């Protein structure tokens, strides 16, 4: 059995508990939701034809990276190295198709720094800011600062979401995870779930599409010929 299938439910509960604590509800181990069916509808950003997003997968070499949880620089290093090594072997980035699905505990990486600061997402995810060495109050993978990710043999690694988007990488976020996370925050901070969900959706990074779910997107990308890569 894979690591994901063994620990996915437990790690999700642990993450949501940490998120709630960061939002001001100390001592919460898990978040029991009590949303109506209407409130629990998963948000996504193109209900008319979400499959159309994957029509752009036409490259000679295709890969989908499953970003499941925070793990230093490694989740975003995979797409960068894929493009870099394909270029070194004769296939430039423009002739590759790279899809990144941000889901589960990693879904805060799809959100702007405003929510990282407001809801202490660095504390919930245990993500450290490479500049301050403290728990992050910004999304360190959105418009990273020069020197944030200096790696042996690679120098200043261009692993920022915006930097990868500039090379044609397609980014998607799990709507189910965003719904779960926003609902938990709403419940623990005694806010209206729809209001907080809208706050989260508004904070989704430019160019990042919200899917019905991350696993839905992983399936669609593989149907379009992308090789699966677990970005850990």
TIZA-931102 format. One line per field, with one value per residue: residue number from 1; residue in one letter; chain; y, x, z of N, C-alpha, C in turn. Coordinates in steps of 0.001 Angstrom, whole numbers, plus 500000, padded with zeros to 6 digits. Each point is the difference from the previous one (the first is absolute). Last residue first. Layout:
BEGIN
vopa [NUM_...]
miti [A_...]
drense [A_...]
nc2 [Y_...]
nc1 [X_...]
nc3 [Z_...]
cac2 [Y_...]
cac1 [X_...]
cac3 [Z_...]
cc2 [Y_...]
cc1 [X_...]
cc3 [Z_...]
% end
This chain:
BEGIN
vopa [232_231_230_229_228_227_226_225_224_223_222_221_220_219_218_217_216_215_214_213_212_211_210_209_208_207_206_205_204_203_202_201_200_199_198_197_196_195_194_193_192_191_190_189_188_187_186_185_184_183_182_181_180_179_178_177_176_175_174_173_172_171_170_169_168_167_166_165_164_163_162_161_160_159_158_157_156_155_154_153_152_151_150_149_148_147_146_145_144_143_142_141_140_139_138_137_136_135_134_133_132_131_130_129_128_127_126_125_124_123_122_121_120_119_118_117_116_115_114_113_112_111_110_109_108_107_106_105_104_103_102_101_100_99_98_97_96_95_94_93_92_91_90_89_88_87_86_85_84_83_82_81_80_79_78_77_76_75_74_73_72_71_70_69_68_67_66_65_64_63_62_61_60_59_58_57_56_55_54_53_52_51_50_49_48_47_46_45_44_43_42_41_40_39_38_37_36_35_34_33_32_31_30_29_28_27_26_25_24_23_22_21_20_19_18_17_16_15_14_13_12_11_10_9_8_7_6_5_4_3_2_1]
miti [X_X_X_X_X_X_X_X_X_X_X_X_X_X_X_X_X_X_X_X_X_X_X_X_X_X_X_X_X_X_X_X_X_X_X_X_X_X_X_X_X_X_X_X_X_X_X_X_X_X_X_X_X_X_X_X_X_X_X_X_X_X_X_X_X_X_X_X_X_X_X_X_X_X_X_X_X_X_X_X_X_X_X_X_X_X_X_X_X_X_X_X_X_X_X_X_X_X_X_X_X_X_X_X_X_X_X_X_X_X_X_X_X_X_X_X_X_X_X_X_X_X_X_X_X_X_X_X_X_X_X_X_X_X_X_X_X_X_X_X_X_X_X_X_X_X_X_X_X_X_X_X_X_X_X_X_X_X_X_X_X_X_X_X_X_X_X_X_X_X_X_X_X_X_X_X_X_X_X_X_X_X_X_X_X_X_X_X_X_X_X_X_X_X_X_X_X_X_X_X_X_X_X_X_X_X_X_X_X_X_X_X_X_X_X_X_X_X_X_X_X_X_X_X_X_X_X_X_X_X_X_X]
drense [A_A_A_A_A_A_A_A_A_A_A_A_A_A_A_A_A_A_A_A_A_A_A_A_A_A_A_A_A_A_A_A_A_A_A_A_A_A_A_A_A_A_A_A_A_A_A_A_A_A_A_A_A_A_A_A_A_A_A_A_A_A_A_A_A_A_A_A_A_A_A_A_A_A_A_A_A_A_A_A_A_A_A_A_A_A_A_A_A_A_A_A_A_A_A_A_A_A_A_A_A_A_A_A_A_A_A_A_A_A_A_A_A_A_A_A_A_A_A_A_A_A_A_A_A_A_A_A_A_A_A_A_A_A_A_A_A_A_A_A_A_A_A_A_A_A_A_A_A_A_A_A_A_A_A_A_A_A_A_A_A_A_A_A_A_A_A_A_A_A_A_A_A_A_A_A_A_A_A_A_A_A_A_A_A_A_A_A_A_A_A_A_A_A_A_A_A_A_A_A_A_A_A_A_A_A_A_A_A_A_A_A_A_A_A_A_A_A_A_A_A_A_A_A_A_A_A_A_A_A_A_A]
nc2 [514734_499657_496204_498675_497730_500821_501361_500184_500713_498000_501067_503939_499792_498255_502735_503138_498639_499804_503943_502672_502947_503903_504909_503088_503939_504163_503913_499055_499789_502007_500395_496310_499743_502476_498295_496926_501707_501297_496619_498093_503122_500730_498827_497387_495314_498436_501289_497830_495882_499987_500715_496281_496861_501187_499663_495741_498409_501576_499943_501922_501162_501789_499608_501739_502510_503406_503435_498388_499036_503424_501215_497368_499002_498542_500616_500410_501248_497049_495459_497024_500237_503699_504284_503181_504354_503849_503732_499853_498312_499081_496405_496209_500604_502238_502162_500398_495746_498262_500680_501495_503550_499515_496158_498113_495804_496387_496994_500118_502851_504270_503073_502387_503814_503503_504427_500207_497683_501677_503356_498826_496874_495053_495269_497176_497606_495230_495557_496005_497838_500940_501982_498829_500876_498990_500545_498939_501485_502375_504384_500039_497656_495945_497549_498877_503262_501707_497434_500473_503664_499656_497394_501773_502919_498092_498194_502648_501281_497377_500156_503101_499283_497423_499774_497771_498105_500401_497767_500372_498439_499980_499036_501076_501525_503617_501985_501836_503308_499220_499892_502907_499208_497631_502001_502707_502551_502070_502429_500997_497296_497737_496787_499026_500039_502483_498106_496378_501059_500102_499300_497767_499356_499577_498936_500412_504532_503592_505324_503786_503778_499588_496581_495760_497472_497585_495826_496321_498102_496905_495546_497182_498119_496276_495719_497828_498058_495962_495679_500466_502097_497562_495312_494501]
nc1 [507596_495979_498404_498191_497959_498924_496876_496448_495041_497520_501763_498506_495870_499915_501303_496861_496817_501395_499898_495354_496880_502829_502645_504376_503923_501927_500375_498729_496556_496842_495207_497676_499499_496586_495677_498644_498512_495507_496775_499251_499473_501983_502615_504123_500669_497703_501727_503857_499444_498536_503144_502571_497968_499518_503755_501130_497680_501268_505062_503608_503944_503463_503977_504506_503207_503495_499030_498181_502904_501211_496809_499852_504751_504741_505148_505180_505262_504189_501803_503129_498988_496489_496462_495654_498685_501959_497545_494721_494848_495092_497115_500778_500014_495952_499152_500948_503094_503639_505059_504260_500682_500102_497767_495343_496764_495747_496375_495000_497063_501874_500120_496075_497081_496535_500491_503721_499808_497014_501451_502891_497901_498788_500739_502470_497704_498860_502067_498381_496702_500947_501550_502323_502291_502340_502521_502225_503559_502576_501636_504072_504154_503310_504336_502902_500382_495731_497510_500957_498044_495395_498947_501085_496960_496206_500763_500454_496604_499094_503648_501797_498450_496493_494049_495825_497941_500841_501123_500842_500417_501737_502165_502529_499583_495983_495434_495804_496513_495343_497900_496655_495304_496776_496562_495441_496308_501169_504287_502541_498713_498269_496557_495944_497402_496161_495765_498542_500560_503158_503266_505214_504676_505432_504615_502909_500405_501747_500006_498559_501066_502351_503289_498509_497795_502574_501689_497177_499570_503295_499644_497012_501488_502836_498084_498274_503157_503113_500446_500239_503858_504037_499469_499644]
nc3 [495492_496170_496253_494946_494942_494595_495643_496365_500105_503481_504191_502106_502315_504423_503545_501589_503179_504404_502648_500011_497942_497969_498828_498046_499156_498486_503492_505148_504216_503155_499948_501781_504701_501994_499686_503220_504071_500343_500480_504337_504431_504923_504271_500809_499219_496085_495787_498356_497890_495540_496585_498559_497126_495470_497250_498386_496248_495697_497835_496245_495762_495489_495701_496920_497082_500813_503121_504085_503530_502941_503290_503878_502216_500069_498155_502344_500691_500147_498892_502271_505074_501684_501703_500573_501588_497555_497300_500335_498627_498250_501193_502863_504823_502875_504852_504568_502590_503722_500899_498201_496434_495173_498068_502168_501476_501382_501961_500153_502594_500856_496495_498951_502198_499137_497999_496891_495955_496824_497011_496301_496057_497781_498732_502984_503561_499781_501447_502327_496748_494914_494729_494958_494805_494732_494818_494778_495614_496660_501132_502612_497576_498317_499523_503931_503482_501229_502995_504505_502355_501265_503744_504220_502135_502182_504383_504018_503132_503977_503378_503641_504951_501451_500585_497503_496026_494453_495042_494388_494515_494430_494517_494786_495675_499971_500903_503350_500799_501099_504473_502015_499246_502770_502785_499024_502088_504332_502174_504071_504891_505244_503020_503620_504219_501656_499063_502656_505112_504423_504029_501837_503126_501004_503355_503677_503408_502972_499265_496560_497019_495633_499760_501283_496770_496978_501294_499565_495777_498671_501456_497746_495966_500224_500528_496165_496952_500323_497568_495260_498154_499569_497519_499591]
cac2 [499967_501069_500428_500185_500408_499010_500422_499510_500777_499659_498724_500227_500650_499059_499018_500590_500178_498679_499721_499365_499367_498812_499150_499642_498697_498917_500186_500705_499043_500023_501273_499945_499088_500624_501021_499297_499584_501198_500490_499142_499351_500815_500418_501454_500282_499435_500686_501327_499824_499654_501229_500910_499432_500038_501401_500375_499313_500715_499120_499779_499788_499756_500213_499008_499231_498977_500714_500383_498797_499718_500968_499685_500722_499063_500690_499144_500582_501436_500624_499572_499554_498572_499776_498584_499148_499391_499491_501022_499895_501113_500985_499534_500112_498826_500272_500799_500921_499466_499831_498757_500331_501274_499898_501006_501034_500528_499890_499121_498781_499226_499466_498761_499335_498738_500108_500844_499403_498965_500620_500250_501178_501210_500600_500552_501411_500945_501010_500923_499483_499457_500320_499958_499881_500327_499698_500341_499100_498738_500245_500059_501222_500413_500344_498823_499570_500982_499805_498832_500252_500905_499354_499061_500755_500592_498979_499731_500862_499905_498857_500463_500880_499266_500778_500607_499449_500650_499938_499918_500664_499502_500467_499326_498723_499922_499526_498982_500538_499954_499004_500402_500785_499143_499884_498958_499677_498914_499984_501292_499980_501088_500332_499866_499145_500684_501165_499529_499429_500818_499766_500920_499360_500954_499742_498881_499212_498725_499158_498992_500490_501000_501219_500590_500599_501202_501025_500378_500873_501295_500691_500430_501070_501232_500475_500491_501185_501108_499636_499319_500887_500895_501200_501199]
cac1 [500318_500959_499687_501183_499801_500530_501024_501345_500595_499235_500530_501327_499859_499452_501052_500980_499311_500067_501335_500865_499066_499348_499487_498589_499765_500391_499711_501012_500716_501438_500527_499981_501039_501281_500225_500313_501403_500848_500039_500805_499112_499652_498595_500042_500779_499386_498737_500328_500571_498899_499260_500815_500181_498712_499731_500873_499514_498857_498890_499826_498629_499769_498596_499455_498893_500545_500628_498933_499673_501151_499986_498855_498774_498939_498773_499014_498716_499991_498915_500024_501305_500250_501318_500233_499142_500715_501311_501048_501068_500927_499407_500123_501395_500145_499784_498774_499672_498835_498846_500210_499952_500645_501453_500414_500916_500839_501394_500715_499233_499943_501335_500135_501216_499644_498775_500193_501090_499414_499067_500651_500831_499376_499209_500928_500295_499122_500774_500635_500148_498846_500256_498767_500218_498823_500146_498761_499597_499581_498816_498786_499796_498599_499496_500007_501388_500691_499501_500688_501420_500202_499440_501013_501138_499678_499755_501264_500083_498822_499900_499977_501072_501246_501238_500260_499092_500537_499022_500619_499168_500044_498903_500183_500649_501448_500336_501036_501318_500183_501015_501314_500678_500883_501318_500778_499446_499024_499436_499976_501060_500159_501397_500342_501167_501202_500230_500443_498922_499472_498559_499208_498753_498932_499378_500704_499094_499659_501063_499249_499570_498944_500596_500778_499054_499470_501038_500106_498876_500210_501056_499435_499028_500752_500573_498940_499350_499995_500090_498774_498839_500038_500816_499148]
cac3 [501429_500290_501346_500842_501387_500930_500961_499705_498912_498799_499524_499424_498698_499021_499727_499093_498710_499368_499488_500994_500939_499468_501069_499878_500619_499112_498576_499219_499148_500271_499517_498542_499525_500331_498981_498763_500081_499984_498632_499121_499039_498851_500083_500244_501197_501194_500280_500524_501331_500897_500287_500793_501329_500672_500309_501112_501198_500554_500363_501433_500429_501428_500340_500923_499450_499115_498881_499066_499228_499137_498908_499139_500305_500369_499609_499320_500387_500239_499230_498613_499497_500174_499424_499733_500828_501106_499601_499962_500999_499828_499084_498617_499563_499142_498577_499975_498910_499303_500880_500754_501429_500297_499849_499026_500484_498928_500446_499066_499743_501239_500212_499236_500472_500647_500799_501179_500782_500849_500945_501283_500129_500541_498923_499020_500280_499303_499271_500937_501361_500702_501403_500782_501441_500806_501423_500705_501080_499390_499173_500816_500781_499924_498679_499121_499808_499155_498640_499431_499834_498868_498809_499516_499487_498698_498977_499322_498824_499149_499094_498620_499577_500276_500023_501299_501005_501192_501081_501315_500993_501374_500840_501288_499689_499891_498655_500205_499685_498550_499670_500499_498971_499198_500628_499313_498690_500026_498649_499327_499007_499033_499758_498593_499805_500445_499139_498682_499210_498927_500025_499199_499593_499744_498702_499373_499169_500604_500550_500742_501304_499828_499469_501086_500930_499363_500095_501401_500284_499345_500744_501277_499731_499782_501255_500862_499461_500953_501397_500376_499937_501146_499885_500000]
cc2 [500028_500069_500985_500472_500096_500535_498828_500437_499679_500736_499500_498711_500185_500607_498991_499047_500523_500009_498670_499749_499268_499482_498883_499059_499710_498610_498822_500161_500768_498992_500058_501284_499983_499133_500713_500990_499250_499623_501237_500518_499169_499226_501027_500606_501497_500409_499496_500746_501325_499829_499734_501257_500959_499510_500146_501452_500371_499362_500798_499155_499752_499903_499621_500387_498957_499072_499035_500686_500283_498771_499747_500943_499639_500714_499052_500760_499287_500472_501510_500641_499480_499616_498559_499811_498522_499122_499453_499382_501070_499967_501228_500903_499533_500082_498681_500510_500735_501050_499383_499765_498818_500256_501281_499936_500945_501165_500441_499735_499005_498678_499151_499402_498654_499160_498733_499976_500790_499269_498971_500657_500205_501134_501347_500606_500636_501466_501115_501101_501036_499622_499565_500232_500070_499798_500519_499546_500453_498932_498734_500165_500001_501227_500427_500247_498775_499552_500980_499621_498832_500195_500861_499268_499073_500770_500577_499003_499841_500812_499937_498885_500463_500827_499104_500799_500658_499780_500595_500153_499748_500791_499387_500611_499163_498611_499782_499359_499016_500492_499872_499069_500462_500800_499118_499878_498851_499610_498879_499982_501104_499640_501109_500478_499807_499211_500708_501177_499562_499302_500881_499658_500995_499271_500959_499698_498918_499151_498716_498987_499017_500470_501107_501311_500669_500723_501312_501101_500436_500967_501398_500780_500520_501160_501316_500575_500576_501221_501183_499615_499315_500892_500834_501242]
cc1 [501508_500273_501059_499543_501304_499845_500431_501095_501487_500528_499235_500595_501364_499908_499525_501122_501003_499274_500088_501358_500746_498942_499166_499594_498506_499853_500501_499600_500905_500782_501513_500583_500057_501150_501328_500277_500404_501476_500884_500106_500819_499058_499648_498595_500070_500746_499382_498723_500337_500498_498837_499220_500748_500136_498681_499770_500835_499465_498879_498757_499960_498513_499773_498574_499410_498915_500629_500585_498872_499744_501145_499958_498886_498707_498816_498699_498886_498647_499969_498957_499898_501362_500403_501310_500351_499151_500749_501315_501069_501103_500906_499266_500198_501384_500095_499763_498686_499466_498854_498893_500332_500088_500752_501521_500373_500823_500976_501441_500769_499273_500068_501392_500217_501212_499716_498773_500215_501059_499374_499074_500532_500996_499407_499270_500984_500221_499133_500799_500694_500361_498785_500364_498647_500363_498767_500144_498646_499677_499470_498744_498653_499772_498555_499239_500111_501423_500674_499447_500700_501480_500245_499514_501049_501166_499651_499801_501322_500093_498727_499602_499802_501167_501196_501295_500167_499011_500636_498929_500623_499029_500101_499021_500180_500516_501496_500311_501136_501383_500243_501108_501379_500794_500958_501393_500757_499463_498972_499494_499738_501006_500115_501430_500363_501261_501288_500312_500544_498844_499335_498518_499138_498737_498836_499440_500779_499055_499430_500974_499205_499433_498981_500621_500716_499037_499516_501019_499997_498872_500224_501025_499401_499072_500729_500525_498938_499225_499716_500007_498751_498773_499923_500883]
cc3 [500177_501487_500446_501362_500750_501430_500883_500946_499798_498773_498781_499456_499329_498615_498966_499652_498971_498662_499289_499371_501119_500977_499385_501128_499936_500583_499167_498533_499044_499154_500139_499399_498482_499490_500236_498877_498736_500001_499875_498575_499014_499089_498922_500027_500324_501263_501294_500387_500651_501426_500953_500367_500912_501434_500755_500404_501215_501254_500651_500245_501505_500306_501461_500390_500908_499461_499001_498771_499005_499127_499022_498813_499031_500386_500213_499744_499227_500473_500155_499115_498571_499432_500317_499240_499847_500893_501227_499524_499799_501059_499982_499006_498561_499364_499259_498576_500236_499031_499197_501032_500891_501502_500308_499861_498862_500544_498900_500405_499144_499773_501249_500109_499306_500412_500791_500903_501280_500808_500929_501012_501404_500163_500410_498803_499019_500420_499437_499312_500888_501436_500814_501462_500705_501465_500741_501443_500555_501033_499343_499153_500708_500861_499891_498706_499102_499703_499045_498633_499311_499700_498767_498751_499386_499391_498641_498861_499251_498714_499150_499029_498565_499484_500317_499946_501365_501133_501256_501081_501365_500861_501399_500988_501259_499666_499814_498650_500212_499592_498497_499507_500456_498975_499217_500606_499324_498635_499901_498562_498999_498924_498971_499764_498534_499667_500375_499082_498651_499306_498949_500096_499237_499558_499855_498623_499286_499185_500567_500564_500815_501338_499844_499554_501152_500933_499406_500198_501455_500331_499437_500817_501304_499680_499815_501292_500915_499536_500914_501464_500507_500026_501269_500000]
% end
